[in-house]
Amino acid sequence: MGVADIMQILQQIGAFIYQWYWIPLLLVYVAIIVTILIENRNPTKTIAWIMVIVFVPVVGIVFYYFFGQKFKRVKVFRIQNREKHTRLLSVWNKLNPIMDHNLEVLRQSIGPLSRVFTFLKNQRIAPPSLHNHVELLINGEQKFPELLRAIREAEHHIHLEYYIFDPDDIGLALISLLKEKASAGVTVRIIVDAFGSPKLRRRRKRFEKAGIQFIPFMPVTFTSLANGNYRNHRKIAIIDGHTAFVGGINISDRYVNSGKYPLYWRDTAVKIQGDAVNVLQVHFWMNWHLAEGSPFNLRDGYFHTVPVIPAGHSAVSFAFSDPGSNAPFNMEAMLIGIAEAAHTVRICTPYFIPSDELSTTLQLAAASGVQVELML
């Protein structure tokens, strides 16, 4: 068989593929559309994804593979969810009398808004906590000095869990302080998202040498890119189990408006002191053991059953949600809160693509005399 014969065969194969390629492509399209329809999505999202698949050929399929798959819930999250409920059930049952008492106090003090706390308790997302100190921090200039001060005062442990942890000016100053505390005998643990903090995970050996326990969450591989929306976006710092920082501010210079970056960055964090920190501690350990690949365990010495600081006056709960959740509990809690608002609803978010339910709830609140404010 000569070169001419080989070329002729290749031309015939090419002609066949050119003539019939649409059949397997059509089957792929049909399979994806059927999958979208049976995923029980929000109707708006269902229509949007079908339009992307139909009107943006090939590229639409790629986008759906990386960002649209709802059914492909990561197995480790499902396992973690089962372990979490099994191990926390006995603890939760012991807390029931305290939680019921706290809910009754909230019903008497804030009325219908207590339904948000009741919902989160009934769904076993987070218990209602009273007597906390809460301080709102509206940018990096406010958060980072408070965070560094709390870390300097740490005596037992420091737990950090961040989506973005950049080794820039702020990040390096924090790392230097963490090394100093580790050398003084304070236990330091860091979880960062492997996709959000690619530079920091290269420092793993240096962290370990300095006595800092460091774990990247969900290392990035080609197959994991299909779960690109299943990242760890939490921004949590816990110091000695009694002080915590949570919210939207990552560890990065971009959150400090010093002129280094051209745009003003407005984000929000909350400093919490009190019993509510125990709830954040539980969720930190969940992700630590998940990233480490070890059995879930609530370790002794990291939770406070008696107040470490003087009691505050704020009630706190958390609307946690992750890829292992069976429902969007954070959105559902938000809808309940907006529906029960009597005076003001304030929303601060960088991304605002409201569902039909959220749009309707906000419109009804505004129409009924509630002042609705959005900061986007």
Secondary structure, 3 states (H helix, E strand, C coil): CCHHHHHHHHHHHHHHHHHHCHHHHHHHHHHHHHHHHHCCCCHHHHHHHHHHHHHCCCHHHHHHHHHHCCCCCCHHHHHHHHHHHHHHHHHHHHHHHHHHHHHHHHHHHHHHHHHHHHHHHHCCCCCCEEEEEEEEECCHHHHHHHHHHHHHCCCCEEEEEECCECCCHHHHHHHHHHHHHHHCCCEEEEEEECCCCCCHHHHHHHHHHCCCEEEEECCCCCHHHHHCCCCCCCEEEEECCCEEEEECCCECHHHCCCCCCCCCCCCCEEEEECCHHHHHHHHHHHHHHHHHCCCCCCCCCCCCCCCCCCCCCEEECCCCCCCCCCCCHHHHHHHHHHHHCCCEEEEECCCCCCCHHHHHHHHHHHHCCCEEEEEC
